[in-house]
Amino acid sequence: MFDIVFWILGLLVLSVAFVTFFGAPYVPTLKKQVIDIMNIHPLKKSDVFVDIGSGDGVVLRAAALKCARAVGYELGPWQWAISKILSRKQKNITIHFGNFWAKELPADTTVAYTFLNGRYMKKLERKLQAHVDKNGKPISFITYGFKIDGRKIQKTEGPMFLYVFKPKAT
């Protein structure tokens, strides 16, 4: 019995360490933080909301109540599984398991959110700008706790920062 518990705990620790290497450790989102996210950029029924590192899906589920579609990307197998189970009744939620850096955002994305380690913010800024330039449509981008150096903040709500990515003129 001890061997099984040891291996399960070991796999859990390794999966958390693996996810941290690519972005940020799992930290549960509190109700107040969900409210801040929804207040900084009120969602419309026409919005497509993307959560980069969606964890247990609490932000996705809140967004899905207000927008057309909510899409999550999660690298942690435990968080992905929990999120899939807890979100199963909301048909407008899609949760992708895997490395976001190797994936494309939906072309119709209008709002994106992340709680990502600050050292990855410039890389994410480049990815979002490339997406916006390719699709020709702006994206509102909400970050939790980490700023993008050199980019103008449009609005602040608690620890949330709102940025707007617009297509560059060609």
ZAVEXMAR-804109 format. One line per 5 residues: number of its first residue (from 1); for each residue z, x, y of N, C-alpha, C, CB. Coordinates in steps of 0.02 Angstrom, whole numbers, plus 32768, in hexadecimal, padded with zeros to 4 digits. Each point is the difference from the previous one (the first is absolute). Last residue first. Glycine has a CB too. Layout:
ZAVEXMAR-804109
NUM	Z:X:Y:Z:X:Y:Z:X:Y:Z:X:Y | ...
END
This chain:
ZAVEXMAR-804109
170	77D9:7FF6:893E:7FD0:802E:7FE1:7FCB:8015:8030:8015:7FCB:7F93 | 80FD:7FE4:807D:7FBC:7FF3:8016:7FD1:8033:7FE1:8029:7FCE:806C | 80B9:7FE7:7F19:7FE9:802F:8033:7FB8:7FEF:8011:804E:805A:7FD7 | 806E:7EF2:7FCE:7FC7:8029:7FEE:7FEC:802F:803A:7FD8:7FA5:7FB2 | 8127:8013:8039:7FC1:7FE1:8013:7FC6:802D:7FEA:8038:7FC6:8064
165	80E2:8009:7F72:7FC8:802C:7FF1:7FC0:7FDA:8010:8040:803E:7FA5 | 80D0:7FAE:80A6:7FC1:7FDD:7FF5:7FC9:8035:7FF7:8026:7F9B:8045 | 80FB:8050:7F98:7FC5:8024:801A:7FC3:7FD4:7FF5:8034:8072:7FE8 | 80EF:7F7D:8015:7FBF:7FE1:7FF8:7FCA:802A:8022:8036:7F8E:7FFA | 80D3:8091:7F96:7FD1:8014:8034:7FBC:7FE0:7FEF:803E:806E:8016
160	80DF:7F72:7FA7:7FB9:7FF7:7FF3:7FD6:8016:803C:801A:7FA1:7FB2 | 80DF:804D:8031:7FE4:8040:7FEB:7FB4:7FFD:7FF2:8070:801B:7FCF | 7FE6:7F31:80D2:8030:8024:7FD6:7FE2:8043:7FED:8030:7F93:7FD3 | 7F20:800F:8097:802E:7FCB:7FEC:8032:801F:7FD0:7FA9:7FA3:800F | 7F7B:809F:80AA:8037:8016:7FD5:802D:7FC4:7FF3:7FFC:8076:802E
155	7EF0:7FC7:8026:803D:7FD7:8003:8034:801D:7FD1:7FBC:7F98:801D | 7F74:80D8:8011:7FF2:7FC1:8024:803F:7FD7:800B:7F8D:8000:7FCF | 803F:8114:8014:8024:7FC8:7FE2:7FF4:7FC2:802B:805A:804D:7FCF | 7F09:8099:8018:8025:7FD2:802B:801F:7FC7:7FD8:7FB3:801D:805E | 801A:80E5:7F4C:7FE0:7FBD:8002:802E:7FD1:8027:7FC5:8014:7F90
150	8076:80D3:803D:7FC2:8000:8027:7FDD:7FBE:8004:7FF5:8073:7FDF | 80B2:7FB1:7F59:7FFE:802B:803A:7FBB:7FFD:8022:8055:804B:7FCA | 8027:7EF9:7FA7:7FC4:802A:7FF8:7FFB:8029:8040:7FC4:7FAB:7FB4 | 8127:7FEE:7FD9:7FCB:7FFA:8031:7FC4:802A:7FEC:8055:7FEB:805A | 807F:7F96:7F18:7FDB:803E:800E:7FC7:7FF2:8030:801F:802D:7F8F
145	807D:7F23:8024:8027:803C:800B:7FDB:8040:8012:804B:7FCD:7FB4 | 7F2E:7F6C:7FEC:8048:7FFA:8000:801E:8046:800A:7FFD:7F99:7FB5 | 7F0B:7FEF:8093:8024:8034:7FDA:804B:7FF4:8007:7FA1:8053:8011 | 7F61:7F24:800F:8048:8000:800B:801F:8037:7FD5:8001:7F83:801B | 7EFF:802D:8051:8024:8028:7FCF:8049:8005:8013:7F97:8041:7FE7
140	7F6D:7F31:8040:8043:800A:801A:8028:8022:7FCA:7FFA:7F99:804D | 7EF4:806D:7FD5:803A:7FF1:7FD5:803F:800B:8029:7FC1:8022:7F97 | 7F1D:7FAE:8097:8041:801F:800D:8035:7FEB:7FCC:7FE4:8001:807A | 7F0C:8019:7F59:8032:7FCE:8014:8043:8022:800C:7FC3:7FA6:7FBF | 7F6A:80BE:7FE4:7FF3:7FE6:8043:8030:7FCB:8019:7F8C:8019:7FE9
135	8058:8079:7F44:7FFB:7FB7:7FFE:7FF5:7FDF:8044:8048:8005:7F9D | 7FD0:80ED:8048:7FD0:7FEA:7FCC:7FF3:7FB5:8003:8026:805F:7FB7 | 8081:8002:80D5:7FBE:8015:8015:7FCA:7FE7:7FD0:8032:8065:8035 | 80AE:7F75:7F90:7FEE:7FD8:803A:7FBA:8011:8018:8079:7FF8:8021 | 7FE2:808D:7F33:7FF5:7FBC:7FE8:7FE7:7FD3:8039:805A:8010:7FA8
130	7FE9:80CA:808D:7FC1:8002:7FDB:7FEE:7FBA:7FE7:8016:8078:7FDE | 80BB:7FA2:8088:7FCA:8005:8032:7FBC:8001:7FDE:804D:803E:804D | 8072:7FC5:7F29:7FF9:7FBF:8021:7FC7:8002:8033:807A:7FEA:7FF0 | 7FBE:80E0:7FA4:7FE5:7FD0:7FCF:7FF4:7FBC:8021:803C:803D:7FA4 | 802D:806C:80DD:7FB9:8011:7FF3:7FE0:7FCE:7FD0:801B:8079:8012
125	80CC:7F71:8015:7FDB:7FF1:803D:7FB5:800E:7FF6:8067:801C:8045 | 802C:8025:7F11:7FF4:7FB8:8000:7FD9:7FEA:803E:8069:7FF0:7FBD | 7FDA:80EF:8037:7FCF:7FF4:7FCB:7FEF:7FB6:7FFD:802C:8062:7FBE | 807F:7FDC:80D3:7FBF:8017:801A:7FC9:7FF5:7FCC:803B:8056:8047 | 80A6:7F77:7F79:7FE6:7FD2:8032:7FBC:8015:801C:8075:7FE4:801C
120	802A:8086:7F3E:7FC0:7FE4:7FEA:7FDE:7FD4:8035:802C:8004:7F8C | 80B0:8065:8088:7FD0:8037:7FF7:7FBB:7FE7:7FE9:8060:804A:7FE3 | 8061:7F22:803D:7FDF:8016:803D:7FCC:8037:7FF6:8067:7FE2:8039 | 7FD9:7F62:7F0C:801D:803F:8018:7FD6:8019:803B:802D:801C:7F8D | 7FCD:7EE2:8046:7FE5:803C:7FE1:8021:803C:8020:7F92:7FC8:7FE7
115	8058:7F27:8012:803B:8029:800A:7FEF:8040:7FD9:8056:7F9D:800D | 7EFA:7F9A:8059:801B:8032:7FD2:8044:801A:8016:7F8B:801F:7FE3 | 7F93:7F1D:8046:8046:8013:800A:8012:8037:7FCF:801D:7F8C:8028 | 7F00:7FE0:8054:801B:802B:7FCB:8047:8014:8013:7F8B:802B:7FE3 | 7FA1:7F14:805D:8042:801B:800F:8016:802B:7FC4:801E:7F9C:804A
110	7F0A:8006:7FB5:800D:7FF8:8048:8042:801E:8015:7FBC:7F98:7FFD | 7F78:8072:7F2E:8044:800D:8016:8006:7FF8:804C:8011:804F:7F9F | 7F28:7F9D:7FC4:8016:7FCD:8030:8049:8008:8017:7FAE:7FB3:7FCB | 7FE7:80DE:7F91:7FD6:8003:803D:8019:7FCF:8035:7F9F:8022:7FBA | 8108:804C:7F90:7FD0:7FCA:8003:7FDA:8002:8043:8048:7FB9:7FB3
105	8010:812F:7FFB:801E:7FC2:8019:7FCB:7FC9:7FFB:804E:803F:804F | 7FB1:8096:7F0A:7FE5:7FE5:803F:8028:7FC3:8014:7F8C:802C:7FE4 | 80C5:80B6:7F81:7FE7:7FBB:8001:7FE4:7FEF:8046:8054:7FE0:7FA7 | 8026:80EA:8010:7FC0:7FFF:7FDB:7FDF:7FBB:8001:802D:805B:7FB6 | 80A8:7FD0:80B0:7FD3:8031:801E:7FBC:8000:7FDD:8064:8046:801F
100	8053:7F34:7F90:7FDD:7FE4:8039:7FCD:8031:801D:8065:7FBA:8018 | 7FF9:8038:7EE9:8005:802B:803B:7FD5:7FE4:8038:8017:8064:7FB6 | 804A:7EF4:7F8B:7FDD:803F:8003:8009:8022:8043:7FAF:7FD4:7FB0 | 8051:7F22:7FFC:8029:8037:7FE7:7FD7:8040:8005:8041:7FB2:7FB2 | 7FB5:7F58:80DA:7FDD:8034:7FDC:8031:8037:7FEB:7F96:7FE7:8040
95	8071:7F06:8005:8025:803F:8002:7FDC:8032:7FD3:806E:7FC5:8015 | 7F72:7F3E:8078:7FE3:802F:7FCF:8027:8041:8007:7F8C:7FCA:8005 | 808C:7F20:804E:8018:8045:7FFD:7FDC:8025:7FC9:8071:7FDD:802C | 7F81:7F32:8009:7FDB:8028:8032:801A:8048:8006:7FEA:7F96:803E | 8076:7FBC:7F31:7FBB:800F:7FEA:7FD9:802A:8031:8002:7F97:7FC2
90	8105:8045:7FF7:7FDA:7FFF:803E:7FB9:801A:7FF1:8069:8013:8047 | 803F:7FE7:7F11:7FF3:7FBB:8014:7FD7:7FFB:8040:806A:7FDF:7FC9 | 7FE3:80F6:7FD5:7FD0:7FDE:7FD5:7FEE:7FB9:8015:802C:8044:7FA6 | 8070:8078:80AC:7FCA:7FE4:802A:7FD0:7FD3:7FD9:8009:8065:8047 | 80B3:8016:7F57:801C:7FD7:8036:7FCB:7FDD:802A:8060:804F:8003
85	7F5D:8046:7F4C:8027:7FC8:7FE5:8019:7FD2:8037:8023:804A:7FA0 | 7F6B:807B:809E:7FD2:7FD3:7FDE:8026:7FC2:7FE6:7FB6:8062:7FDF | 80CA:804C:807E:7FDA:7FDD:8033:7FD0:7FCD:7FE1:8009:8065:804A | 806E:802C:7F28:802E:7FCF:801F:7FDB:7FD6:8033:8061:804F:7FEF | 7F25:8061:7FB1:800F:7FCC:7FCE:802E:7FCA:801D:7FF2:8055:7FA5
80	7FDF:8069:80E1:7FC4:7FD8:7FF7:800E:7FC5:7FD0:7FB9:8067:8015 | 80F0:8039:8009:7FFA:7FD5:803B:7FC3:7FD2:7FF9:8037:8059:8047 | 7FE9:8047:7F12:8036:7FCF:7FFD:7FFB:7FCF:803A:804A:8056:7FC8 | 7F1A:8061:802A:7FF6:7FCD:7FCC:8037:7FCB:7FFE:7FC6:8057:7FBF | 7FDB:8036:8119:8039:7FFF:7FD3:7FFA:7FCA:7FCB:8047:802C:805D
75	7F1B:7FEF:8056:7FF9:8036:7FD0:8039:8000:7FCD:7FC4:8042:8057 | 7FB9:7EFE:8052:803F:801D:7FEA:7FF4:8033:7FC9:803D:7F97:801F | 7F51:7FB1:80A7:7FF1:803C:7FD9:8042:8020:7FEF:7F8F:8012:8039 | 8015:7EE6:801D:802F:8038:7FFC:7FE5:8038:7FD6:805D:7FB1:800F | 7F59:7F60:8089:7FEC:8032:7FCE:8031:803A:8002:7F85:7FDE:800A
70	804F:7F0F:804B:802D:803A:8005:7FEF:802F:7FC6:805D:7FBC:8039 | 7F28:7F65:8059:8009:802A:7FC5:8030:8038:800F:7F8C:7FE4:7FD9 | 8054:7F66:80C2:7FD0:7FED:7FCD:800B:8025:7FBE:7FAE:7FE8:805A | 8128:7FF4:8047:7FBB:8018:8008:7FD4:7FEA:7FC6:802C:8062:8041 | 80C7:7F71:7FD9:7FE4:7FF6:8043:7FB6:8012:8006:8070:8017:802A
65	801F:8001:7F10:8010:7FBD:8018:7FDD:7FEF:8042:806F:8009:7FC6 | 7F88:80D1:7FD6:7FD3:7FD0:7FDD:800E:7FB8:8015:7FFA:804F:7FA0 | 8091:8067:80AC:7FBF:7FFE:8022:7FD3:7FCA:7FE2:800B:807B:801A | 80C5:7FAF:7F7D:800B:7FE2:8042:7FBD:7FF9:8026:8074:8032:8004 | 7F88:803C:7F2D:800F:7FB9:7FF6:800B:7FDC:8043:8032:801C:7F90
60	7FAC:80D0:8071:7FC4:7FDC:7FEB:800D:7FB5:7FFA:7FD9:8066:7FC3 | 80DE:8028:8064:7FD7:7FF9:803D:7FC0:7FD9:7FF0:802E:806D:802E | 805F:7FC7:7F1D:8023:7FD1:802C:7FD7:7FF5:8040:806F:8025:7FD2 | 7F65:806B:7F5F:7FD7:7FCA:8019:8020:7FD0:8031:7FC8:800A:7F97 | 807F:80CF:7FF8:800E:7FC4:7FD8:7FDD:7FC2:801A:806E:8032:7FE5
55	7F26:80AF:8068:8041:7FFC:7FE0:8009:7FC1:7FD5:802D:8040:805E | 7F13:801D:8032:801E:7FBD:8005:8042:7FF6:7FDA:7F8D:7FD8:800C | 7FBF:80D6:8057:8040:8010:7FE2:802B:7FC2:7FFE:7FF9:8078:8028 | 7F5C:7F5B:8072:7FF4:8041:7FE0:8043:801A:7FE7:7F9B:8018:804C | 7FF8:7EEF:7FF6:803F:8026:7FFE:7FF4:803F:7FD7:8046:7F96:800B
50	7F1D:7FA5:8084:8004:8034:7FCC:8042:8026:8007:7F82:800A:7FFD | 7FFA:7EFC:8051:8037:802F:8009:8002:8030:7FC6:8042:7FAA:8041 | 7F14:7FA2:8046:8006:8020:7FBE:8031:803A:800B:7F88:7FDF:7FD9 | 8049:7F2E:80BE:800E:8047:7FF5:7FFF:8014:7FB6:8044:7FFE:8068 | 7FA4:7F20:8004:7FC2:8025:7FF3:800C:8049:7FEF:7FC7:7FB2:804D
45	80E9:7FB4:7FF4:7FE5:7FEA:7FBF:7FC1:8027:7FED:802F:7F8F:8014 | 807E:80ED:808B:7FDA:7FC1:8004:7FE5:7FF0:7FBB:7FE1:8015:807A | 80FE:8088:7FEC:7FC4:7FF8:7FD7:7FE1:7FBB:800B:802F:804F:7FAB | 806C:8058:80F9:7FFE:7FC0:7FDE:7FBD:7FF6:7FDB:804F:7FD0:8056 | 8032:810B:7FF7:7FBB:7FE9:7FFE:7FFE:7FBE:7FDA:7FD3:8078:8005
40	80FD:7FE4:8030:7FD8:8031:8025:7FB7:7FEE:8002:8052:8058:7FE0 | 804F:7F26:7FA1:8004:7FF7:8048:7FD3:802F:8027:8074:7FD9:7FF0 | 7FA5:8034:7F21:7FDD:7FC2:8011:8001:7FF2:804B:801F:7FD4:7F90 | 8057:80E8:801F:7FB8:8009:7FEF:7FD9:7FC2:8016:801E:804B:7F9E | 80CD:7FAD:8075:7FE3:802D:8032:7FB5:8009:7FF5:806E:803C:8009
35	8009:7F4B:7F55:7FFB:7FD9:803E:7FE0:802B:8037:8065:7FBC:7FE0 | 7FCE:80AE:7F59:7FC8:7FD3:7FF5:7FF4:7FD6:803F:8018:7FFC:7F83 | 80A5:808B:807B:7FC4:8029:8007:7FC1:7FD6:7FF5:8040:8064:7FD9 | 8093:7F38:8005:7FF8:800F:8047:7FC0:8028:800C:807D:7FFF:8010 | 7FC5:7FD8:7F10:7FE7:7FC3:8020:7FF3:800C:804A:803F:7FBB:7FAD
30	7FB2:811D:7FB6:8033:7FCD:800F:7FE1:7FC5:8025:8058:805A:8004 | 7F42:8062:7F46:7FF9:7FE6:8044:8032:7FC7:8009:7F86:8020:8004 | 8085:80C0:7F4F:7FF8:7FB7:8007:7FFC:7FEC:804A:803E:7FF0:7F93 | 7F6F:80F8:8006:803A:7FE9:8025:7FF8:7FB5:800A:8011:8072:803B | 7F75:806C:7F37:800A:7FB8:8006:8042:7FF3:8024:7FBF:7FEC:7F96
25	7FB9:80F5:80A1:8027:7FE3:7FCA:8007:7FB5:800B:803F:806C:7FF0 | 7EE6:8018:8066:8046:7FF4:8013:8026:7FE4:7FC4:7FDE:7FEC:8078 | 7F40:8098:7F80:800A:7FD7:803C:8048:7FFA:8015:7F9C:7FC2:7FE0 | 8005:80BE:7F5F:7FC3:7FE5:801F:800C:7FD8:803F:7FD1:7FFE:7F8F | 80E2:8065:7FEE:7FD1:8037:800C:7FC2:7FE7:8025:802A:803A:7F9A
20	8079:7F2D:8016:8016:8022:803C:7FD0:8038:8014:8077:7FE3:7FE3 | 7F69:7FAD:7F4F:7FED:7FD6:8039:8012:8022:8042:800F:7F98:7FB9 | 8039:80D1:7F81:7FB6:8001:8004:7FE8:7FD9:803D:7FFA:800A:7F83 | 80EC:7FF0:8046:7FED:8041:801C:7FB5:8005:800A:8063:8034:7FC8 | 7FEF:7F0D:7FCB:8014:7FFF:8047:7FED:8042:8021:8060:7FB2:7FE5
15	7F7C:803E:7F35:7FD1:7FD4:8023:8011:7FFC:804A:7FF0:7FBD:7F97 | 80A0:80BF:7FDB:7FBE:8021:8007:7FCF:7FD4:8027:8014:803D:7F95 | 80C0:7F68:8034:8007:8036:8031:7FBD:8022:800D:8077:8012:7FDB | 7F8E:7F4C:7F7B:800C:7FE1:8041:8004:8035:8037:803C:7FA0:7FC7 | 7FB7:80A8:7F5A:7FC0:7FE5:8017:8006:7FDF:8045:7FDF:7FEE:7F89
10	80E8:805E:8011:7FD4:8039:8011:7FBD:7FE9:801A:8039:8043:7FA9 | 805D:7F1C:8002:8016:8019:8041:7FD5:803B:8017:8075:7FDB:7FE5 | 7F5E:7FD3:7F46:7FF1:7FCC:8032:8014:8018:8046:800F:7FA6:7FA8 | 802B:80E2:7FA1:7FB8:8001:800D:7FEC:7FCD:8034:7FEE:8027:7F8B | 80F5:7FDF:8030:7FEE:803F:8021:7FB6:8001:8011:805C:803B:7FC1
5	7FF3:7F11:7FBF:8017:7FFA:8045:7FED:803F:8027:8060:7FB6:7FDC | 7F75:8050:7F3F:7FD5:7FCF:8021:8012:7FF9:8049:7FF3:7FC3:7F93 | 8096:80C7:7FE6:7FBD:801D:800A:7FD1:7FD1:8025:8010:8042:7F98 | 80C9:7F74:8025:8003:802D:803A:7FBC:801E:800E:8077:801A:7FE6 | 7FA1:7F63:7F58:8000:7FD7:803C:8000:802B:803F:803C:7FA6:7FC1
END
